[in-house]
C-alpha cells in the first residue's frame, strides 16, 4: 500500500481495493430457477408457504383475549407499538385448537391490508427448492388443508405441499370471527 496522507484519498483507495476483491452477486439465472418458502406444520401436515406471502415470523407474544369471538380467534397483541390480531391456524382450519399454544410460533401475513398473526405448532424455517422440483402430485393431506394447496415441491425424498395464505384469506369464514 502506498503512503496516502489525505484521509479522503485513503478512503477512496480502501473502497477501490474492496470493490476489486469483492465477490459478485448471484446471477439472475440462479434466482429465477429457485423458489423459496417457509416450512410449518398444521396438525400432522408438514407444509410450505411462499416467502412473498409472509411478512415475518415471531415467537408468540403476550396477548389479550377477545371476548365474544370464535375459539380460533385467540386475541390481540401489541407488537412494536401496533396491534396484531392473533388466530390459531389449526383451530381455524381443522376445528381443534393447538394444545400447547404457548410453544407455537406466529406467521404474520397481510390480511386485507392489516398484519395478522397465525399461530402454528411448528416452523421449520426457510426452504429453497429448484423450480424443476415442482410437482402437481400432492401427498395426502387433511381435507380442510388440501383446499389451500395446489402444488408441491419434492426434495430429498420429502414432499412439501405449498399452502397459500392468499387463498386462505379469501375464505368467507375469516369474516365470521365474531360469534
VMD Tcl script that draws the C-alpha trace (Angstrom):
set ca {
  {0.00 0.00 0.00}
  {1.30 3.41 -0.93}
  {1.56 6.19 1.64}
  {-1.56 8.36 1.37}
  {-1.70 11.47 3.56}
  {-5.16 12.81 2.68}
  {-7.91 10.94 4.63}
  {-10.35 11.24 1.71}
  {-7.82 9.71 -0.70}
  {-7.21 6.94 1.82}
  {-10.95 6.15 1.92}
  {-11.11 6.13 -1.90}
  {-8.16 3.73 -2.02}
  {-9.80 1.40 0.52}
  {-13.09 1.47 -1.43}
  {-11.33 0.65 -4.72}
  {-9.45 -2.28 -3.16}
  {-12.66 -3.61 -1.54}
  {-14.57 -3.45 -4.81}
  {-11.74 -5.16 -6.68}
  {-11.73 -8.06 -4.19}
  {-15.50 -8.32 -3.55}
  {-17.38 -11.45 -4.55}
  {-20.03 -10.90 -7.19}
  {-23.75 -11.13 -6.50}
  {-25.57 -14.29 -7.57}
  {-26.64 -14.22 -11.16}
  {-30.26 -13.62 -12.04}
  {-30.40 -17.01 -13.78}
  {-29.89 -18.80 -10.48}
  {-32.54 -16.67 -8.70}
  {-35.12 -17.40 -11.42}
  {-34.57 -21.15 -11.05}
  {-35.19 -21.06 -7.30}
  {-38.39 -20.99 -5.23}
  {-38.20 -20.03 -1.55}
  {-40.76 -20.70 1.15}
  {-41.19 -21.14 4.89}
  {-41.96 -24.60 6.26}
  {-44.52 -25.05 9.03}
  {-46.97 -27.58 10.43}
  {-50.78 -27.67 10.80}
  {-51.78 -30.78 12.76}
  {-49.98 -33.71 11.14}
  {-49.42 -31.92 7.82}
  {-45.99 -30.53 7.02}
  {-46.42 -27.60 4.60}
  {-44.56 -24.75 2.98}
  {-45.81 -21.25 2.14}
  {-44.36 -18.87 -0.44}
  {-41.95 -16.38 1.07}
  {-43.76 -13.49 -0.63}
  {-46.94 -14.25 1.37}
  {-45.20 -13.92 4.75}
  {-44.38 -10.64 6.45}
  {-42.40 -12.05 9.40}
  {-42.19 -14.88 11.92}
  {-42.40 -14.26 15.67}
  {-42.37 -16.10 18.95}
  {-45.84 -15.98 20.47}
  {-46.11 -12.54 22.12}
  {-48.15 -11.74 25.21}
  {-51.74 -11.12 24.12}
  {-55.14 -10.07 25.40}
  {-58.11 -12.38 24.86}
  {-61.05 -11.04 22.88}
  {-64.47 -11.98 24.28}
  {-67.34 -12.95 22.01}
  {-65.31 -14.40 19.12}
  {-64.73 -17.91 17.74}
  {-62.22 -20.01 19.69}
  {-59.66 -19.81 16.86}
  {-59.56 -16.00 17.20}
  {-57.06 -16.04 20.07}
  {-56.60 -12.38 20.89}
  {-54.66 -9.27 20.09}
  {-51.00 -8.48 20.85}
  {-49.01 -5.27 20.94}
  {-46.06 -5.83 18.60}
  {-43.67 -2.88 18.26}
  {-46.47 -0.44 19.09}
  {-49.03 -1.89 16.65}
  {-51.95 -4.18 17.31}
  {-51.62 -7.68 15.86}
  {-54.72 -9.89 15.79}
  {-53.76 -13.50 16.59}
  {-55.50 -16.51 15.13}
  {-54.99 -20.22 15.90}
  {-54.44 -21.63 12.39}
  {-55.06 -25.21 13.47}
  {-58.32 -24.13 15.15}
  {-59.44 -22.26 12.04}
  {-58.52 -24.98 9.55}
  {-59.03 -28.22 11.50}
  {-61.55 -27.08 14.11}
  {-59.32 -28.10 17.03}
  {-57.14 -25.59 18.86}
  {-53.40 -26.06 19.30}
  {-52.92 -27.92 22.58}
  {-49.67 -26.22 23.61}
  {-50.25 -22.81 22.13}
  {-47.53 -21.13 24.21}
  {-44.92 -23.22 22.36}
  {-46.28 -22.13 18.98}
  {-44.80 -19.65 16.54}
  {-46.56 -16.80 14.76}
  {-46.50 -16.38 10.99}
  {-47.53 -12.82 10.17}
  {-49.42 -12.31 6.91}
  {-51.17 -9.39 5.25}
  {-54.94 -9.82 5.56}
  {-56.86 -7.08 3.74}
  {-54.09 -4.56 4.33}
  {-53.55 -5.40 8.01}
  {-50.90 -7.62 9.56}
  {-52.47 -10.72 11.11}
  {-50.65 -13.33 13.17}
  {-51.33 -17.01 12.54}
  {-50.24 -19.28 15.38}
  {-48.80 -22.56 14.11}
  {-47.44 -25.51 16.06}
  {-44.02 -25.51 14.48}
  {-41.96 -23.53 11.95}
  {-39.21 -25.36 10.05}
  {-37.57 -22.23 8.63}
  {-36.77 -21.21 5.08}
  {-36.58 -23.88 2.42}
  {-35.07 -23.46 -1.03}
  {-36.29 -25.50 -3.98}
  {-35.44 -25.71 -7.64}
  {-38.39 -24.79 -9.89}
  {-37.86 -28.10 -11.72}
  {-38.72 -29.93 -8.46}
  {-42.29 -28.56 -8.50}
  {-44.99 -31.20 -8.83}
  {-48.75 -31.36 -9.22}
  {-48.59 -34.68 -7.35}
  {-49.72 -33.65 -3.86}
  {-49.43 -36.07 -0.95}
  {-52.45 -37.00 1.14}
  {-53.47 -34.10 3.41}
  {-56.33 -33.39 5.79}
  {-59.27 -32.40 3.55}
  {-59.56 -28.97 5.22}
  {-55.88 -28.27 4.48}
  {-55.90 -29.58 0.91}
  {-58.28 -26.88 -0.37}
  {-55.48 -24.31 0.11}
  {-52.83 -26.44 -1.66}
  {-52.45 -26.84 -5.43}
  {-48.83 -27.93 -5.89}
  {-45.86 -29.36 -4.01}
  {-42.09 -29.44 -4.13}
  {-40.06 -32.61 -3.74}
  {-36.65 -32.52 -2.12}
  {-34.50 -35.40 -0.88}
  {-37.50 -37.76 -0.83}
  {-39.69 -35.32 1.13}
  {-42.77 -33.76 -0.40}
  {-43.61 -30.20 0.67}
  {-47.20 -29.20 -0.23}
  {-47.43 -25.45 -0.93}
  {-50.03 -23.79 1.31}
  {-51.42 -20.50 0.00}
  {-52.17 -17.94 2.71}
  {-53.51 -15.73 -0.08}
  {-56.15 -18.35 -0.96}
  {-56.94 -18.84 2.72}
  {-57.64 -15.12 3.19}
  {-60.41 -15.45 0.59}
  {-62.27 -17.92 2.85}
  {-65.57 -16.40 4.00}
  {-65.17 -17.98 7.44}
  {-62.43 -15.48 8.32}
  {-65.04 -12.72 8.33}
  {-67.11 -14.79 10.79}
  {-64.73 -14.45 13.76}
  {-67.38 -12.79 15.96}
  {-69.89 -15.21 17.46}
}
mol new
graphics top color blue
foreach p $ca { graphics top sphere $p radius 0.5 }
foreach p [lrange $ca 0 end-1] q [lrange $ca 1 end] { graphics top cylinder $p $q radius 0.2 }
display resetview
